[in-house]
Amino acid sequence: MLTRPIERQAILAANVRAFIFRERSLKGEVMVEIIKVAAPRMIRAIDRYQPPFVFSLETDGLITAISLLTDI
């Protein structure tokens, strides 16, 4: 997503709320743990920002905006 502008444009054009893993090749168990920690932040982002938006999920459970966001 970060290196493929066409994919980024498609996600934004579809007006979605996307959360992607920044780190590649994570095991499923690790992804689950990251989502568990990040879930409250993800819900706040969903409540606060209108689509489209893209956030990355960091290994420490933080989320980082990687697209332009529109405040509600």
CHARMM-style PDB file with segment names, atoms N, HN, CA, C and O in Angstrom:
ATOM      1  N   MET     1       0.818  -1.195   0.000  1.00  0.00      PROA
ATOM      2  CA  MET     1       0.000   0.000   0.000  1.00  0.00      PROA
ATOM      3  C   MET     1       0.858   1.253   0.000  1.00  0.00      PROA
ATOM      4  O   MET     1       0.579   2.190  -0.748  1.00  0.00      PROA
ATOM      5  N   LEU     2       1.883   1.286   0.815  1.00  0.00      PROA
ATOM      6  HN  LEU     2       2.109   0.524   1.423  1.00  0.00      PROA
ATOM      7  CA  LEU     2       2.719   2.480   0.899  1.00  0.00      PROA
ATOM      8  C   LEU     2       3.543   2.694  -0.360  1.00  0.00      PROA
ATOM      9  O   LEU     2       3.896   3.826  -0.690  1.00  0.00      PROA
ATOM     10  N   THR     3       3.849   1.609  -1.062  1.00  0.00      PROA
ATOM     11  HN  THR     3       3.562   0.690  -0.793  1.00  0.00      PROA
ATOM     12  CA  THR     3       4.694   1.729  -2.247  1.00  0.00      PROA
ATOM     13  C   THR     3       3.917   1.595  -3.550  1.00  0.00      PROA
ATOM     14  O   THR     3       4.503   1.695  -4.628  1.00  0.00      PROA
ATOM     15  N   ARG     4       2.621   1.372  -3.471  1.00  0.00      PROA
ATOM     16  HN  ARG     4       2.145   1.291  -2.596  1.00  0.00      PROA
ATOM     17  CA  ARG     4       1.806   1.189  -4.673  1.00  0.00      PROA
ATOM     18  C   ARG     4       0.698   2.236  -4.715  1.00  0.00      PROA
ATOM     19  O   ARG     4      -0.380   2.022  -4.161  1.00  0.00      PROA
ATOM     20  N   PRO     5       0.958   3.359  -5.364  1.00  0.00      PROA
ATOM     21  CA  PRO     5      -0.029   4.441  -5.399  1.00  0.00      PROA
ATOM     22  C   PRO     5      -1.372   4.033  -5.991  1.00  0.00      PROA
ATOM     23  O   PRO     5      -2.407   4.550  -5.571  1.00  0.00      PROA
ATOM     24  N   ILE     6      -1.381   3.128  -6.947  1.00  0.00      PROA
ATOM     25  HN  ILE     6      -0.540   2.707  -7.288  1.00  0.00      PROA
ATOM     26  CA  ILE     6      -2.649   2.710  -7.558  1.00  0.00      PROA
ATOM     27  C   ILE     6      -3.527   2.005  -6.532  1.00  0.00      PROA
ATOM     28  O   ILE     6      -4.737   2.225  -6.495  1.00  0.00      PROA
ATOM     29  N   GLU     7      -2.927   1.160  -5.701  1.00  0.00      PROA
ATOM     30  HN  GLU     7      -1.943   0.981  -5.732  1.00  0.00      PROA
ATOM     31  CA  GLU     7      -3.698   0.492  -4.654  1.00  0.00      PROA
ATOM     32  C   GLU     7      -4.233   1.497  -3.646  1.00  0.00      PROA
ATOM     33  O   GLU     7      -5.386   1.412  -3.222  1.00  0.00      PROA
ATOM     34  N   ARG     8      -3.394   2.443  -3.269  1.00  0.00      PROA
ATOM     35  HN  ARG     8      -2.458   2.512  -3.613  1.00  0.00      PROA
ATOM     36  CA  ARG     8      -3.828   3.488  -2.325  1.00  0.00      PROA
ATOM     37  C   ARG     8      -4.993   4.282  -2.907  1.00  0.00      PROA
ATOM     38  O   ARG     8      -5.980   4.532  -2.214  1.00  0.00      PROA
ATOM     39  N   GLN     9      -4.886   4.677  -4.160  1.00  0.00      PROA
ATOM     40  HN  GLN     9      -4.084   4.475  -4.722  1.00  0.00      PROA
ATOM     41  CA  GLN     9      -5.959   5.439  -4.800  1.00  0.00      PROA
ATOM     42  C   GLN     9      -7.247   4.627  -4.861  1.00  0.00      PROA
ATOM     43  O   GLN     9      -8.329   5.180  -4.668  1.00  0.00      PROA
ATOM     44  N   ALA    10      -7.152   3.340  -5.122  1.00  0.00      PROA
ATOM     45  HN  ALA    10      -6.273   2.891  -5.279  1.00  0.00      PROA
ATOM     46  CA  ALA    10      -8.346   2.495  -5.202  1.00  0.00      PROA
ATOM     47  C   ALA    10      -9.043   2.413  -3.856  1.00  0.00      PROA
ATOM     48  O   ALA    10     -10.269   2.496  -3.789  1.00  0.00      PROA
ATOM     49  N   ILE    11      -8.280   2.251  -2.787  1.00  0.00      PROA
ATOM     50  HN  ILE    11      -7.284   2.184  -2.841  1.00  0.00      PROA
ATOM     51  CA  ILE    11      -8.875   2.199  -1.451  1.00  0.00      PROA
ATOM     52  C   ILE    11      -9.539   3.523  -1.112  1.00  0.00      PROA
ATOM     53  O   ILE    11     -10.655   3.542  -0.594  1.00  0.00      PROA
ATOM     54  N   LEU    12      -8.874   4.615  -1.395  1.00  0.00      PROA
ATOM     55  HN  LEU    12      -7.967   4.600  -1.816  1.00  0.00      PROA
ATOM     56  CA  LEU    12      -9.447   5.923  -1.095  1.00  0.00      PROA
ATOM     57  C   LEU    12     -10.664   6.208  -1.965  1.00  0.00      PROA
ATOM     58  O   LEU    12     -11.642   6.782  -1.486  1.00  0.00      PROA
ATOM     59  N   ALA    13     -10.621   5.817  -3.231  1.00  0.00      PROA
ATOM     60  HN  ALA    13      -9.827   5.351  -3.620  1.00  0.00      PROA
ATOM     61  CA  ALA    13     -11.752   6.043  -4.133  1.00  0.00      PROA
ATOM     62  C   ALA    13     -12.977   5.236  -3.711  1.00  0.00      PROA
ATOM     63  O   ALA    13     -14.111   5.643  -3.967  1.00  0.00      PROA
ATOM     64  N   ALA    14     -12.751   4.093  -3.063  1.00  0.00      PROA
ATOM     65  HN  ALA    14     -11.830   3.762  -2.854  1.00  0.00      PROA
ATOM     66  CA  ALA    14     -13.853   3.245  -2.613  1.00  0.00      PROA
ATOM     67  C   ALA    14     -14.480   3.767  -1.322  1.00  0.00      PROA
ATOM     68  O   ALA    14     -15.463   3.205  -0.837  1.00  0.00      PROA
ATOM     69  N   ASN    15     -13.912   4.846  -0.761  1.00  0.00      PROA
ATOM     70  HN  ASN    15     -13.115   5.302  -1.155  1.00  0.00      PROA
ATOM     71  CA  ASN    15     -14.466   5.496   0.423  1.00  0.00      PROA
ATOM     72  C   ASN    15     -14.492   4.555   1.632  1.00  0.00      PROA
ATOM     73  O   ASN    15     -15.490   4.479   2.349  1.00  0.00      PROA
ATOM     74  N   VAL    16     -13.387   3.842   1.845  1.00  0.00      PROA
ATOM     75  HN  VAL    16     -12.576   3.904   1.262  1.00  0.00      PROA
ATOM     76  CA  VAL    16     -13.325   2.870   2.937  1.00  0.00      PROA
ATOM     77  C   VAL    16     -12.524   3.395   4.118  1.00  0.00      PROA
ATOM     78  O   VAL    16     -11.777   4.368   4.019  1.00  0.00      PROA
ATOM     79  N   ARG    17     -12.709   2.720   5.219  1.00  0.00      PROA
ATOM     80  HN  ARG    17     -13.316   1.929   5.300  1.00  0.00      PROA
ATOM     81  CA  ARG    17     -11.878   2.912   6.407  1.00  0.00      PROA
ATOM     82  C   ARG    17     -10.945   1.706   6.443  1.00  0.00      PROA
ATOM     83  O   ARG    17     -11.386   0.576   6.649  1.00  0.00      PROA
ATOM     84  N   ALA    18      -9.661   1.952   6.241  1.00  0.00      PROA
ATOM     85  HN  ALA    18      -9.303   2.870   6.074  1.00  0.00      PROA
ATOM     86  CA  ALA    18      -8.718   0.831   6.156  1.00  0.00      PROA
ATOM     87  C   ALA    18      -7.667   0.920   7.256  1.00  0.00      PROA
ATOM     88  O   ALA    18      -7.171   1.996   7.589  1.00  0.00      PROA
ATOM     89  N   PHE    19      -7.349  -0.238   7.804  1.00  0.00      PROA
ATOM     90  HN  PHE    19      -7.752  -1.112   7.533  1.00  0.00      PROA
ATOM     91  CA  PHE    19      -6.267  -0.383   8.758  1.00  0.00      PROA
ATOM     92  C   PHE    19      -5.359  -1.467   8.209  1.00  0.00      PROA
ATOM     93  O   PHE    19      -5.792  -2.597   7.981  1.00  0.00      PROA
ATOM     94  N   ILE    20      -4.098  -1.119   7.998  1.00  0.00      PROA
ATOM     95  HN  ILE    20      -3.746  -0.201   8.183  1.00  0.00      PROA
ATOM     96  CA  ILE    20      -3.168  -2.068   7.401  1.00  0.00      PROA
ATOM     97  C   ILE    20      -1.974  -2.281   8.322  1.00  0.00      PROA
ATOM     98  O   ILE    20      -1.606  -1.389   9.087  1.00  0.00      PROA
ATOM     99  N   PHE    21      -1.381  -3.441   8.249  1.00  0.00      PROA
ATOM    100  HN  PHE    21      -1.680  -4.165   7.627  1.00  0.00      PROA
ATOM    101  CA  PHE    21      -0.179  -3.715   9.016  1.00  0.00      PROA
ATOM    102  C   PHE    21       1.013  -3.126   8.288  1.00  0.00      PROA
ATOM    103  O   PHE    21       1.225  -3.390   7.105  1.00  0.00      PROA
ATOM    104  N   ARG    22       1.788  -2.324   9.003  1.00  0.00      PROA
ATOM    105  HN  ARG    22       1.616  -2.109   9.965  1.00  0.00      PROA
ATOM    106  CA  ARG    22       2.978  -1.742   8.389  1.00  0.00      PROA
ATOM    107  C   ARG    22       4.057  -2.806   8.216  1.00  0.00      PROA
ATOM    108  O   ARG    22       4.747  -2.837   7.197  1.00  0.00      PROA
ATOM    109  N   GLU    23       4.200  -3.660   9.193  1.00  0.00      PROA
ATOM    110  HN  GLU    23       3.640  -3.635  10.021  1.00  0.00      PROA
ATOM    111  CA  GLU    23       5.212  -4.707   9.166  1.00  0.00      PROA
ATOM    112  C   GLU    23       4.745  -5.850   8.274  1.00  0.00      PROA
ATOM    113  O   GLU    23       3.611  -6.315   8.387  1.00  0.00      PROA
ATOM    114  N   ARG    24       5.604  -6.283   7.411  1.00  0.00      PROA
ATOM    115  HN  ARG    24       6.525  -5.905   7.319  1.00  0.00      PROA
ATOM    116  CA  ARG    24       5.272  -7.411   6.538  1.00  0.00      PROA
ATOM    117  C   ARG    24       5.637  -8.723   7.220  1.00  0.00      PROA
ATOM    118  O   ARG    24       6.433  -8.761   8.159  1.00  0.00      PROA
ATOM    119  N   SER    25       5.055  -9.754   6.740  1.00  0.00      PROA
ATOM    120  HN  SER    25       4.409  -9.723   5.978  1.00  0.00      PROA
ATOM    121  CA  SER    25       5.331 -11.132   7.181  1.00  0.00      PROA
ATOM    122  C   SER    25       5.168 -11.340   8.685  1.00  0.00      PROA
ATOM    123  O   SER    25       6.026 -11.937   9.336  1.00  0.00      PROA
ATOM    124  N   LEU    26       4.065 -10.842   9.224  1.00  0.00      PROA
ATOM    125  HN  LEU    26       3.368 -10.357   8.696  1.00  0.00      PROA
ATOM    126  CA  LEU    26       3.734 -11.115  10.619  1.00  0.00      PROA
ATOM    127  C   LEU    26       2.972 -12.428  10.702  1.00  0.00      PROA
ATOM    128  O   LEU    26       2.195 -12.757   9.806  1.00  0.00      PROA
ATOM    129  N   LYS    27       3.188 -13.166  11.757  1.00  0.00      PROA
ATOM    130  HN  LYS    27       3.819 -12.899  12.485  1.00  0.00      PROA
ATOM    131  CA  LYS    27       2.414 -14.381  11.987  1.00  0.00      PROA
ATOM    132  C   LYS    27       1.007 -14.001  12.423  1.00  0.00      PROA
ATOM    133  O   LYS    27       0.790 -12.939  13.005  1.00  0.00      PROA
ATOM    134  N   GLY    28       0.062 -14.874  12.137  1.00  0.00      PROA
ATOM    135  HN  GLY    28       0.237 -15.737  11.664  1.00  0.00      PROA
ATOM    136  CA  GLY    28      -1.329 -14.622  12.476  1.00  0.00      PROA
ATOM    137  C   GLY    28      -1.545 -14.295  13.940  1.00  0.00      PROA
ATOM    138  O   GLY    28      -2.327 -13.405  14.274  1.00  0.00      PROA
ATOM    139  N   GLU    29      -0.847 -15.017  14.824  1.00  0.00      PROA
ATOM    140  HN  GLU    29      -0.212 -15.740  14.553  1.00  0.00      PROA
ATOM    141  CA  GLU    29      -0.992 -14.781  16.256  1.00  0.00      PROA
ATOM    142  C   GLU    29      -0.543 -13.376  16.634  1.00  0.00      PROA
ATOM    143  O   GLU    29      -1.144 -12.735  17.497  1.00  0.00      PROA
ATOM    144  N   VAL    30       0.509 -12.904  15.989  1.00  0.00      PROA
ATOM    145  HN  VAL    30       0.998 -13.425  15.289  1.00  0.00      PROA
ATOM    146  CA  VAL    30       1.018 -11.557  16.259  1.00  0.00      PROA
ATOM    147  C   VAL    30       0.007 -10.518  15.764  1.00  0.00      PROA
ATOM    148  O   VAL    30      -0.239  -9.518  16.439  1.00  0.00      PROA
ATOM    149  N   MET    31      -0.573 -10.754  14.594  1.00  0.00      PROA
ATOM    150  HN  MET    31      -0.373 -11.566  14.046  1.00  0.00      PROA
ATOM    151  CA  MET    31      -1.583  -9.834  14.067  1.00  0.00      PROA
ATOM    152  C   MET    31      -2.763  -9.722  15.025  1.00  0.00      PROA
ATOM    153  O   MET    31      -3.266  -8.626  15.272  1.00  0.00      PROA
ATOM    154  N   VAL    32      -3.199 -10.853  15.561  1.00  0.00      PROA
ATOM    155  HN  VAL    32      -2.790 -11.743  15.360  1.00  0.00      PROA
ATOM    156  CA  VAL    32      -4.321 -10.855  16.504  1.00  0.00      PROA
ATOM    157  C   VAL    32      -3.986 -10.010  17.725  1.00  0.00      PROA
ATOM    158  O   VAL    32      -4.813  -9.217  18.172  1.00  0.00      PROA
ATOM    159  N   GLU    33      -2.796 -10.168  18.262  1.00  0.00      PROA
ATOM    160  HN  GLU    33      -2.123 -10.813  17.899  1.00  0.00      PROA
ATOM    161  CA  GLU    33      -2.401  -9.402  19.447  1.00  0.00      PROA
ATOM    162  C   GLU    33      -2.328  -7.900  19.145  1.00  0.00      PROA
ATOM    163  O   GLU    33      -2.745  -7.078  19.961  1.00  0.00      PROA
ATOM    164  N   ILE    34      -1.803  -7.554  17.986  1.00  0.00      PROA
ATOM    165  HN  ILE    34      -1.465  -8.222  17.323  1.00  0.00      PROA
ATOM    166  CA  ILE    34      -1.735  -6.145  17.598  1.00  0.00      PROA
ATOM    167  C   ILE    34      -3.141  -5.564  17.515  1.00  0.00      PROA
ATOM    168  O   ILE    34      -3.385  -4.463  18.008  1.00  0.00      PROA
ATOM    169  N   ILE    35      -4.060  -6.287  16.900  1.00  0.00      PROA
ATOM    170  HN  ILE    35      -3.862  -7.181  16.499  1.00  0.00      PROA
ATOM    171  CA  ILE    35      -5.438  -5.806  16.768  1.00  0.00      PROA
ATOM    172  C   ILE    35      -6.086  -5.664  18.138  1.00  0.00      PROA
ATOM    173  O   ILE    35      -6.808  -4.695  18.378  1.00  0.00      PROA
ATOM    174  N   LYS    36      -5.845  -6.610  19.042  1.00  0.00      PROA
ATOM    175  HN  LYS    36      -5.259  -7.397  18.847  1.00  0.00      PROA
ATOM    176  CA  LYS    36      -6.408  -6.514  20.392  1.00  0.00      PROA
ATOM    177  C   LYS    36      -5.965  -5.228  21.083  1.00  0.00      PROA
ATOM    178  O   LYS    36      -6.777  -4.539  21.701  1.00  0.00      PROA
ATOM    179  N   VAL    37      -4.688  -4.907  20.980  1.00  0.00      PROA
ATOM    180  HN  VAL    37      -4.028  -5.466  20.478  1.00  0.00      PROA
ATOM    181  CA  VAL    37      -4.158  -3.703  21.620  1.00  0.00      PROA
ATOM    182  C   VAL    37      -4.640  -2.445  20.900  1.00  0.00      PROA
ATOM    183  O   VAL    37      -4.958  -1.442  21.539  1.00  0.00      PROA
ATOM    184  N   ALA    38      -4.691  -2.500  19.578  1.00  0.00      PROA
ATOM    185  HN  ALA    38      -4.433  -3.314  19.059  1.00  0.00      PROA
ATOM    186  CA  ALA    38      -5.042  -1.321  18.782  1.00  0.00      PROA
ATOM    187  C   ALA    38      -6.540  -1.069  18.682  1.00  0.00      PROA
ATOM    188  O   ALA    38      -6.945   0.024  18.285  1.00  0.00      PROA
ATOM    189  N   ALA    39      -7.376  -2.044  19.030  1.00  0.00      PROA
ATOM    190  HN  ALA    39      -7.047  -2.932  19.353  1.00  0.00      PROA
ATOM    191  CA  ALA    39      -8.825  -1.935  18.819  1.00  0.00      PROA
ATOM    192  C   ALA    39      -9.438  -0.648  19.388  1.00  0.00      PROA
ATOM    193  O   ALA    39     -10.218  -0.004  18.686  1.00  0.00      PROA
ATOM    194  N   PRO    40      -9.124  -0.244  20.620  1.00  0.00      PROA
ATOM    195  CA  PRO    40      -9.723   1.009  21.106  1.00  0.00      PROA
ATOM    196  C   PRO    40      -9.339   2.228  20.260  1.00  0.00      PROA
ATOM    197  O   PRO    40     -10.164   3.112  20.029  1.00  0.00      PROA
ATOM    198  N   ARG    41      -8.105   2.268  19.807  1.00  0.00      PROA
ATOM    199  HN  ARG    41      -7.435   1.550  19.995  1.00  0.00      PROA
ATOM    200  CA  ARG    41      -7.663   3.382  18.952  1.00  0.00      PROA
ATOM    201  C   ARG    41      -8.345   3.315  17.587  1.00  0.00      PROA
ATOM    202  O   ARG    41      -8.703   4.342  17.011  1.00  0.00      PROA
ATOM    203  N   MET    42      -8.517   2.110  17.085  1.00  0.00      PROA
ATOM    204  HN  MET    42      -8.226   1.276  17.553  1.00  0.00      PROA
ATOM    205  CA  MET    42      -9.188   1.934  15.792  1.00  0.00      PROA
ATOM    206  C   MET    42     -10.638   2.422  15.887  1.00  0.00      PROA
ATOM    207  O   MET    42     -11.125   3.109  14.989  1.00  0.00      PROA
ATOM    208  N   ILE    43     -11.313   2.070  16.964  1.00  0.00      PROA
ATOM    209  HN  ILE    43     -10.917   1.512  17.693  1.00  0.00      PROA
ATOM    210  CA  ILE    43     -12.706   2.501  17.140  1.00  0.00      PROA
ATOM    211  C   ILE    43     -12.789   4.013  17.256  1.00  0.00      PROA
ATOM    212  O   ILE    43     -13.693   4.627  16.691  1.00  0.00      PROA
ATOM    213  N   ARG    44     -11.855   4.622  17.984  1.00  0.00      PROA
ATOM    214  HN  ARG    44     -11.120   4.123  18.443  1.00  0.00      PROA
ATOM    215  CA  ARG    44     -11.854   6.098  18.080  1.00  0.00      PROA
ATOM    216  C   ARG    44     -11.643   6.730  16.703  1.00  0.00      PROA
ATOM    217  O   ARG    44     -12.281   7.732  16.378  1.00  0.00      PROA
ATOM    218  N   ALA    45     -10.760   6.156  15.898  1.00  0.00      PROA
ATOM    219  HN  ALA    45     -10.241   5.343  16.162  1.00  0.00      PROA
ATOM    220  CA  ALA    45     -10.523   6.694  14.553  1.00  0.00      PROA
ATOM    221  C   ALA    45     -11.776   6.565  13.696  1.00  0.00      PROA
ATOM    222  O   ALA    45     -12.114   7.480  12.944  1.00  0.00      PROA
ATOM    223  N   ILE    46     -12.466   5.432  13.806  1.00  0.00      PROA
ATOM    224  HN  ILE    46     -12.192   4.689  14.417  1.00  0.00      PROA
ATOM    225  CA  ILE    46     -13.700   5.226  13.043  1.00  0.00      PROA
ATOM    226  C   ILE    46     -14.756   6.244  13.460  1.00  0.00      PROA
ATOM    227  O   ILE    46     -15.481   6.771  12.615  1.00  0.00      PROA
ATOM    228  N   ASP    47     -14.845   6.521  14.764  1.00  0.00      PROA
ATOM    229  HN  ASP    47     -14.257   6.093  15.450  1.00  0.00      PROA
ATOM    230  CA  ASP    47     -15.817   7.493  15.263  1.00  0.00      PROA
ATOM    231  C   ASP    47     -15.443   8.928  14.907  1.00  0.00      PROA
ATOM    232  O   ASP    47     -16.320   9.762  14.679  1.00  0.00      PROA
ATOM    233  N   ARG    48     -14.159   9.214  14.858  1.00  0.00      PROA
ATOM    234  HN  ARG    48     -13.447   8.536  15.043  1.00  0.00      PROA
ATOM    235  CA  ARG    48     -13.705  10.592  14.687  1.00  0.00      PROA
ATOM    236  C   ARG    48     -13.586  11.048  13.232  1.00  0.00      PROA
ATOM    237  O   ARG    48     -13.849  12.209  12.919  1.00  0.00      PROA
ATOM    238  N   TYR    49     -13.192  10.138  12.354  1.00  0.00      PROA
ATOM    239  HN  TYR    49     -12.979   9.195  12.608  1.00  0.00      PROA
ATOM    240  CA  TYR    49     -12.889  10.521  10.979  1.00  0.00      PROA
ATOM    241  C   TYR    49     -13.875   9.915   9.992  1.00  0.00      PROA
ATOM    242  O   TYR    49     -14.297   8.765  10.121  1.00  0.00      PROA
ATOM    243  N   GLN    50     -14.225  10.721   9.009  1.00  0.00      PROA
ATOM    244  HN  GLN    50     -13.883  11.655   8.904  1.00  0.00      PROA
ATOM    245  CA  GLN    50     -15.068  10.231   7.926  1.00  0.00      PROA
ATOM    246  C   GLN    50     -14.192   9.506   6.906  1.00  0.00      PROA
ATOM    247  O   GLN    50     -13.024   9.851   6.727  1.00  0.00      PROA
ATOM    248  N   PRO    51     -14.754   8.515   6.248  1.00  0.00      PROA
ATOM    249  CA  PRO    51     -13.975   7.857   5.195  1.00  0.00      PROA
ATOM    250  C   PRO    51     -13.840   8.779   3.987  1.00  0.00      PROA
ATOM    251  O   PRO    51     -14.653   9.687   3.815  1.00  0.00      PROA
ATOM    252  N   PRO    52     -12.868   8.569   3.182  1.00  0.00      PROA
ATOM    253  CA  PRO    52     -11.899   7.474   3.233  1.00  0.00      PROA
ATOM    254  C   PRO    52     -10.722   7.822   4.141  1.00  0.00      PROA
ATOM    255  O   PRO    52     -10.340   8.985   4.271  1.00  0.00      PROA
ATOM    256  N   PHE    53     -10.167   6.806   4.755  1.00  0.00      PROA
ATOM    257  HN  PHE    53     -10.477   5.861   4.649  1.00  0.00      PROA
ATOM    258  CA  PHE    53      -8.910   6.980   5.471  1.00  0.00      PROA
ATOM    259  C   PHE    53      -8.162   5.652   5.530  1.00  0.00      PROA
ATOM    260  O   PHE    53      -8.731   4.570   5.381  1.00  0.00      PROA
ATOM    261  N   VAL    54      -6.856   5.791   5.755  1.00  0.00      PROA
ATOM    262  HN  VAL    54      -6.394   6.669   5.876  1.00  0.00      PROA
ATOM    263  CA  VAL    54      -5.995   4.618   5.897  1.00  0.00      PROA
ATOM    264  C   VAL    54      -5.072   4.869   7.080  1.00  0.00      PROA
ATOM    265  O   VAL    54      -4.378   5.884   7.137  1.00  0.00      PROA
ATOM    266  N   PHE    55      -5.071   3.940   8.014  1.00  0.00      PROA
ATOM    267  HN  PHE    55      -5.634   3.115   7.968  1.00  0.00      PROA
ATOM    268  CA  PHE    55      -4.156   3.969   9.142  1.00  0.00      PROA
ATOM    269  C   PHE    55      -3.289   2.721   9.081  1.00  0.00      PROA
ATOM    270  O   PHE    55      -3.733   1.661   8.639  1.00  0.00      PROA
ATOM    271  N   SER    56      -2.052   2.859   9.528  1.00  0.00      PROA
ATOM    272  HN  SER    56      -1.691   3.720   9.887  1.00  0.00      PROA
ATOM    273  CA  SER    56      -1.223   1.670   9.665  1.00  0.00      PROA
ATOM    274  C   SER    56      -1.287   1.209  11.111  1.00  0.00      PROA
ATOM    275  O   SER    56      -1.393   2.018  12.033  1.00  0.00      PROA
ATOM    276  N   LEU    57      -1.220  -0.094  11.292  1.00  0.00      PROA
ATOM    277  HN  LEU    57      -1.133  -0.751  10.543  1.00  0.00      PROA
ATOM    278  CA  LEU    57      -1.155  -0.702  12.614  1.00  0.00      PROA
ATOM    279  C   LEU    57       0.301  -1.003  12.903  1.00  0.00      PROA
ATOM    280  O   LEU    57       0.963  -1.719  12.152  1.00  0.00      PROA
ATOM    281  N   GLU    58       0.792  -0.450  13.997  1.00  0.00      PROA
ATOM    282  HN  GLU    58       0.255   0.131  14.607  1.00  0.00      PROA
ATOM    283  CA  GLU    58       2.184  -0.662  14.375  1.00  0.00      PROA
ATOM    284  C   GLU    58       2.283  -1.877  15.300  1.00  0.00      PROA
ATOM    285  O   GLU    58       1.284  -2.288  15.890  1.00  0.00      PROA
ATOM    286  N   THR    59       3.459  -2.443  15.428  1.00  0.00      PROA
ATOM    287  HN  THR    59       4.271  -2.110  14.949  1.00  0.00      PROA
ATOM    288  CA  THR    59       3.631  -3.635  16.246  1.00  0.00      PROA
ATOM    289  C   THR    59       3.376  -3.373  17.728  1.00  0.00      PROA
ATOM    290  O   THR    59       3.106  -4.309  18.481  1.00  0.00      PROA
ATOM    291  N   ASP    60       3.457  -2.112  18.155  1.00  0.00      PROA
ATOM    292  HN  ASP    60       3.677  -1.352  17.544  1.00  0.00      PROA
ATOM    293  CA  ASP    60       3.198  -1.795  19.563  1.00  0.00      PROA
ATOM    294  C   ASP    60       1.723  -1.463  19.827  1.00  0.00      PROA
ATOM    295  O   ASP    60       1.363  -1.084  20.941  1.00  0.00      PROA
ATOM    296  N   GLY    61       0.867  -1.606  18.797  1.00  0.00      PROA
ATOM    297  HN  GLY    61       1.160  -1.915  17.892  1.00  0.00      PROA
ATOM    298  CA  GLY    61      -0.555  -1.343  18.957  1.00  0.00      PROA
ATOM    299  C   GLY    61      -0.969   0.073  18.650  1.00  0.00      PROA
ATOM    300  O   GLY    61      -2.159   0.388  18.685  1.00  0.00      PROA
ATOM    301  N   LEU    62      -0.015   0.940  18.349  1.00  0.00      PROA
ATOM    302  HN  LEU    62       0.951   0.685  18.321  1.00  0.00      PROA
ATOM    303  CA  LEU    62      -0.363   2.301  17.953  1.00  0.00      PROA
ATOM    304  C   LEU    62      -0.854   2.298  16.513  1.00  0.00      PROA
ATOM    305  O   LEU    62      -0.535   1.396  15.739  1.00  0.00      PROA
ATOM    306  N   ILE    63      -1.634   3.315  16.160  1.00  0.00      PROA
ATOM    307  HN  ILE    63      -1.894   4.049  16.788  1.00  0.00      PROA
ATOM    308  CA  ILE    63      -2.056   3.481  14.775  1.00  0.00      PROA
ATOM    309  C   ILE    63      -1.520   4.812  14.278  1.00  0.00      PROA
ATOM    310  O   ILE    63      -1.411   5.775  15.036  1.00  0.00      PROA
ATOM    311  N   THR    64      -1.187   4.853  12.990  1.00  0.00      PROA
ATOM    312  HN  THR    64      -1.276   4.070  12.374  1.00  0.00      PROA
ATOM    313  CA  THR    64      -0.614   6.047  12.380  1.00  0.00      PROA
ATOM    314  C   THR    64      -1.358   6.342  11.093  1.00  0.00      PROA
ATOM    315  O   THR    64      -1.528   5.467  10.244  1.00  0.00      PROA
ATOM    316  N   ALA    65      -1.805   7.592  10.955  1.00  0.00      PROA
ATOM    317  HN  ALA    65      -1.667   8.303  11.644  1.00  0.00      PROA
ATOM    318  CA  ALA    65      -2.484   7.992   9.720  1.00  0.00      PROA
ATOM    319  C   ALA    65      -1.485   8.001   8.577  1.00  0.00      PROA
ATOM    320  O   ALA    65      -0.391   8.553   8.693  1.00  0.00      PROA
ATOM    321  N   ILE    66      -1.880   7.377   7.460  1.00  0.00      PROA
ATOM    322  HN  ILE    66      -2.770   6.929   7.366  1.00  0.00      PROA
ATOM    323  CA  ILE    66      -1.014   7.419   6.275  1.00  0.00      PROA
ATOM    324  C   ILE    66      -1.740   7.984   5.074  1.00  0.00      PROA
ATOM    325  O   ILE    66      -1.241   7.925   3.951  1.00  0.00      PROA
ATOM    326  N   SER    67      -2.941   8.542   5.316  1.00  0.00      PROA
ATOM    327  HN  SER    67      -3.347   8.591   6.228  1.00  0.00      PROA
ATOM    328  CA  SER    67      -3.650   9.236   4.261  1.00  0.00      PROA
ATOM    329  C   SER    67      -4.207  10.525   4.820  1.00  0.00      PROA
ATOM    330  O   SER    67      -4.261  10.709   6.036  1.00  0.00      PROA
ATOM    331  N   LEU    68      -4.623  11.416   3.939  1.00  0.00      PROA
ATOM    332  HN  LEU    68      -4.580  11.266   2.951  1.00  0.00      PROA
ATOM    333  CA  LEU    68      -5.268  12.642   4.383  1.00  0.00      PROA
ATOM    334  C   LEU    68      -6.577  12.291   5.069  1.00  0.00      PROA
ATOM    335  O   LEU    68      -7.343  11.464   4.574  1.00  0.00      PROA
ATOM    336  N   LEU    69      -6.828  12.912   6.193  1.00  0.00      PROA
ATOM    337  HN  LEU    69      -6.205  13.583   6.595  1.00  0.00      PROA
ATOM    338  CA  LEU    69      -8.033  12.625   6.957  1.00  0.00      PROA
ATOM    339  C   LEU    69      -8.930  13.845   6.994  1.00  0.00      PROA
ATOM    340  O   LEU    69      -8.461  14.980   6.909  1.00  0.00      PROA
ATOM    341  N   THR    70     -10.211  13.604   7.120  1.00  0.00      PROA
ATOM    342  HN  THR    70     -10.592  12.683   7.189  1.00  0.00      PROA
ATOM    343  CA  THR    70     -11.183  14.675   7.212  1.00  0.00      PROA
ATOM    344  C   THR    70     -11.860  14.588   8.564  1.00  0.00      PROA
ATOM    345  O   THR    70     -12.487  13.576   8.879  1.00  0.00      PROA
ATOM    346  N   ASP    71     -11.742  15.629   9.362  1.00  0.00      PROA
ATOM    347  HN  ASP    71     -11.233  16.450   9.106  1.00  0.00      PROA
ATOM    348  CA  ASP    71     -12.412  15.646  10.658  1.00  0.00      PROA
ATOM    349  C   ASP    71     -13.916  15.720  10.477  1.00  0.00      PROA
ATOM    350  O   ASP    71     -14.409  16.354   9.544  1.00  0.00      PROA
ATOM    351  N   ILE    72     -14.648  15.063  11.382  1.00  0.00      PROA
ATOM    352  HN  ILE    72     -14.247  14.548  12.140  1.00  0.00      PROA
ATOM    353  CA  ILE    72     -16.109  15.181  11.374  1.00  0.00      PROA
ATOM    354  C   ILE    72     -16.484  16.520  11.956  1.00  0.00      PROA
ATOM    355  OT1 ILE    72     -17.668  16.842  12.050  1.00  0.00      PROA
TER     356      ILE     72
END
